[in-house]
Amino acid sequence: MRIRLVVGALGLIAVMAVAGALFVTRHINATGAAGPFAMHVASASDEPWVTKTVTACDKKKTVIVEGYRQGTVLPPEKARQVAKLLMALMKYCDYRVLARLPQQETTVYLSIDGQPFVEMREVEQNLPLLLVHGGVLHTERELRVWAAEQKRVIEEGYNLFHSSSLGTNGISCDMCHPNASNTHPETYPKFQTQLKALALLRDMINWCIENPMEGKKLTGDDSKMKALEAYILSARAGKTLDPGKH
């Protein structure tokens, strides 16, 4: 008997729900609203809210472009706007920045490192650095830490440059290039006859390691290669860049 009552009650509830839905639908069709609350009923022909994301080369700056589907080609004017915004956001260096570009407005909304979106205008000329540095571009401590790290890497490069450890025959870089002389890092990239190709500074460093020094070449992301480049470049500080010069 209890089972029959439960089943009967459930059936009654289902009928009332259907009747209520029919009533609301008819009321919306007649008045455009359900009682005192405005209501939008999406139909198959309605265009849903869509966005397209474009990410900068550092993978940390992203622009959300409203009104365009992912995978579609942006119109030239909109594409230039997005590219200009991404270039402006690169000033944030290592921060993750999310920019929202509305379809109709000229305002840009920025979120830095997950903070709430902040409304910005003319972001290309007026980057909200306050969001990043709290009103101070860099602290004295930050500058000291960075200077110390730079000094450490340059000194590591100096030691490598004056050591035969990179080779196998006792020759070191400084024996041919005392104090990094005649290295001319400011002239790279340029065509090098030894390589018969356009070369970067690191390519010539590896050529010297493999040939006169009879050592093993370093990869581009090797800490030793970075240190050697840092030392050679620091030794030529102040020189004007002149790529291709011989």
C-alpha positions as CSV (number, residue, x, y, z in Angstrom):
1,M,0.0,0.0,0.0
2,R,2.9,2.4,0.9
3,I,4.6,1.6,-2.4
4,R,1.4,2.5,-4.4
5,L,1.1,5.8,-2.5
6,V,4.7,6.7,-3.2
7,V,4.4,5.9,-6.9
8,G,1.2,7.8,-7.1
9,A,2.8,10.9,-5.4
10,L,5.7,10.8,-7.8
11,G,3.4,10.6,-10.8
12,L,1.4,13.6,-9.5
13,I,4.6,15.6,-9.0
14,A,5.7,14.9,-12.6
15,V,2.4,16.0,-14.0
16,M,2.5,19.2,-12.0
17,A,6.1,19.9,-13.2
18,V,5.0,19.5,-16.8
19,A,2.0,21.7,-16.4
20,G,4.1,24.3,-14.7
21,A,6.6,24.3,-17.5
22,L,3.9,24.7,-20.1
23,F,2.4,27.6,-18.1
24,V,5.8,29.4,-17.8
25,T,6.5,28.9,-21.6
26,R,3.1,30.3,-22.6
27,H,3.5,33.2,-20.2
28,I,7.0,34.0,-21.7
29,N,5.6,33.9,-25.2
30,A,2.8,36.2,-24.3
31,T,4.6,38.8,-22.2
32,G,8.4,38.3,-22.9
33,A,9.1,37.7,-19.2
34,A,8.3,35.2,-16.6
35,G,6.4,37.1,-14.0
36,P,8.5,40.0,-12.5
37,F,11.9,38.5,-13.7
38,A,13.2,39.2,-17.2
39,M,14.2,35.9,-18.9
40,H,16.1,35.0,-22.1
41,V,15.2,31.7,-23.8
42,A,18.0,30.6,-26.2
43,S,16.9,29.1,-29.4
44,A,18.8,27.1,-32.0
45,S,19.4,30.2,-34.1
46,D,20.9,32.3,-31.2
47,E,24.7,32.9,-31.5
48,P,26.4,31.8,-28.2
49,W,29.0,34.0,-26.5
50,V,32.4,32.9,-28.1
51,T,36.0,33.8,-27.4
52,K,39.3,33.2,-29.1
53,T,42.6,33.2,-27.2
54,V,46.0,34.4,-28.6
55,T,49.2,33.8,-26.6
56,A,52.5,35.6,-26.8
57,C,55.8,33.8,-27.5
58,D,56.7,33.6,-23.8
59,K,53.5,31.6,-23.2
60,K,52.7,33.9,-20.2
61,K,50.7,36.7,-21.9
62,T,47.3,35.8,-23.3
63,V,44.6,38.0,-24.9
64,I,41.0,36.8,-24.8
65,V,39.3,38.2,-27.9
66,E,35.6,38.2,-27.4
67,G,33.2,37.6,-30.4
68,Y,35.5,35.3,-32.3
69,R,35.6,31.5,-32.3
70,Q,38.8,29.6,-31.6
71,G,40.4,28.6,-34.9
72,T,39.0,31.4,-36.9
73,V,41.1,34.1,-38.7
74,L,40.9,37.5,-37.1
75,P,40.2,40.5,-39.4
76,P,43.4,42.5,-40.1
77,E,42.4,45.4,-37.9
78,K,41.5,43.2,-35.0
79,A,44.7,41.1,-35.5
80,R,46.8,44.2,-35.3
81,Q,45.0,45.4,-32.2
82,V,45.7,42.0,-30.5
83,A,49.4,42.0,-31.6
84,K,49.9,45.5,-30.4
85,L,48.4,44.6,-27.0
86,L,50.6,41.5,-26.7
87,M,53.7,43.5,-27.4
88,A,52.7,46.1,-24.7
89,L,52.1,43.3,-22.2
90,M,55.6,41.9,-22.7
91,K,56.8,44.7,-20.4
92,Y,55.5,42.6,-17.6
93,C,58.5,40.3,-18.1
94,D,58.0,37.1,-16.1
95,Y,54.4,37.9,-14.9
96,R,51.5,36.0,-16.2
97,V,49.0,38.5,-17.7
98,L,45.5,37.7,-19.0
99,A,43.9,40.5,-21.0
100,R,40.3,40.5,-22.0
101,L,39.4,42.4,-25.2
102,P,35.7,43.1,-25.5
103,Q,34.1,42.9,-28.9
104,Q,32.6,46.4,-29.0
105,E,34.4,48.5,-26.3
106,T,37.8,50.1,-26.5
107,T,38.5,49.3,-22.9
108,V,40.9,46.4,-22.0
109,Y,40.6,44.4,-18.9
110,L,43.8,43.0,-17.3
111,S,44.4,40.3,-14.8
112,I,48.0,39.9,-13.5
113,D,49.1,36.6,-11.8
114,G,45.5,35.6,-11.2
115,Q,44.4,38.9,-9.6
116,P,40.9,40.3,-10.4
117,F,40.4,42.0,-13.7
118,V,41.1,45.7,-13.7
119,E,39.7,48.1,-16.4
120,M,42.4,49.9,-18.4
121,R,42.3,52.3,-21.3
122,E,45.2,53.1,-23.7
123,V,47.1,50.1,-22.2
124,E,49.9,50.5,-24.8
125,Q,50.9,53.9,-23.4
126,N,49.8,53.4,-19.8
127,L,50.7,50.0,-18.5
128,P,49.3,49.4,-14.9
129,L,52.7,48.8,-13.3
130,L,51.2,49.5,-9.9
131,L,49.5,46.1,-10.2
132,V,52.9,44.5,-10.6
133,H,55.3,46.4,-8.5
134,G,53.1,48.1,-6.0
135,G,54.1,51.5,-7.2
136,V,57.9,50.8,-7.2
137,L,59.5,49.6,-10.4
138,H,62.2,47.5,-8.6
139,T,63.4,47.4,-5.0
140,E,67.0,47.9,-4.1
141,R,67.2,44.3,-2.9
142,E,66.0,43.1,-6.3
143,L,68.6,45.1,-8.1
144,R,71.4,43.8,-5.8
145,V,70.3,40.2,-6.2
146,W,70.2,40.5,-10.0
147,A,73.6,42.3,-10.1
148,A,75.1,39.6,-7.9
149,E,73.8,36.8,-10.1
150,Q,75.0,38.6,-13.3
151,K,78.5,39.0,-11.6
152,R,78.5,35.3,-10.6
153,V,77.8,34.1,-14.2
154,I,80.3,36.5,-15.7
155,E,83.0,35.3,-13.3
156,E,82.2,31.7,-14.1
157,G,82.6,32.5,-17.8
158,Y,86.0,34.3,-17.0
159,N,87.2,31.2,-15.3
160,L,86.2,28.9,-18.1
161,F,87.7,31.3,-20.7
162,H,91.1,31.1,-18.9
163,S,90.9,27.3,-18.3
164,S,91.9,24.4,-20.5
165,S,89.1,22.3,-19.1
166,L,86.9,22.8,-22.2
167,G,89.5,21.1,-24.4
168,T,91.8,18.1,-24.3
169,N,95.1,19.5,-25.3
170,G,95.9,22.1,-22.7
171,I,94.9,25.1,-24.8
172,S,92.5,27.7,-23.3
173,C,90.4,30.5,-25.0
174,D,92.5,33.3,-23.5
175,M,95.7,32.0,-25.2
176,C,94.3,33.2,-28.6
177,H,92.0,35.9,-27.2
178,P,93.6,37.6,-24.1
179,N,90.9,39.4,-22.1
180,A,88.4,38.3,-24.7
181,S,90.1,40.4,-27.4
182,N,89.3,39.9,-31.1
183,T,86.0,38.1,-30.3
184,H,83.8,40.9,-31.5
185,P,80.4,39.6,-30.1
186,E,78.7,42.8,-31.3
187,T,79.2,41.7,-34.9
188,Y,77.2,38.5,-34.7
189,P,75.3,37.1,-36.5
190,K,77.6,37.1,-39.5
191,F,78.9,34.7,-42.2
192,Q,81.9,32.8,-41.0
193,T,84.2,31.2,-43.6
194,Q,85.3,28.5,-41.0
195,L,81.7,27.3,-40.8
196,K,80.7,28.2,-44.4
197,A,77.4,29.5,-42.9
198,L,75.8,32.4,-41.0
199,A,77.0,32.0,-37.4
200,L,76.0,33.2,-33.9
201,L,78.5,33.9,-31.2
202,R,77.9,30.5,-29.7
203,D,78.6,28.8,-33.0
204,M,82.1,30.3,-33.0
205,I,82.7,29.4,-29.4
206,N,81.9,25.8,-30.2
207,W,84.1,26.0,-33.3
208,C,87.0,27.0,-31.1
209,I,86.3,24.4,-28.5
210,E,86.1,21.6,-31.1
211,N,89.0,22.7,-33.3
212,P,92.0,24.5,-31.6
213,M,91.0,23.1,-28.2
214,E,89.9,19.6,-29.4
215,G,87.0,19.5,-27.0
216,K,83.4,18.6,-27.1
217,K,80.9,21.2,-28.2
218,L,78.4,22.7,-25.7
219,T,74.6,22.8,-26.2
220,G,72.9,26.2,-26.4
221,D,71.3,25.8,-23.0
222,D,74.4,24.6,-21.3
223,S,75.3,26.8,-18.3
224,K,78.9,26.8,-19.4
225,M,77.9,28.3,-22.8
226,K,75.8,30.9,-21.1
227,A,78.7,31.8,-18.8
228,L,81.1,32.1,-21.7
229,E,78.7,34.3,-23.7
230,A,78.1,36.5,-20.6
231,Y,81.8,37.0,-20.1
232,I,82.6,37.8,-23.7
233,L,79.7,40.2,-24.0
234,S,80.6,41.9,-20.8
235,A,84.2,42.4,-22.0
236,R,82.8,44.3,-25.0
237,A,80.2,46.4,-23.0
238,G,79.5,49.7,-24.6
239,K,80.3,48.7,-28.2
240,T,77.7,49.5,-30.8
241,L,75.9,46.5,-32.3
242,D,77.0,46.0,-35.9
243,P,75.7,42.5,-37.1
244,G,77.5,41.2,-40.2
245,K,80.7,43.3,-39.8
246,H,84.0,41.7,-40.7
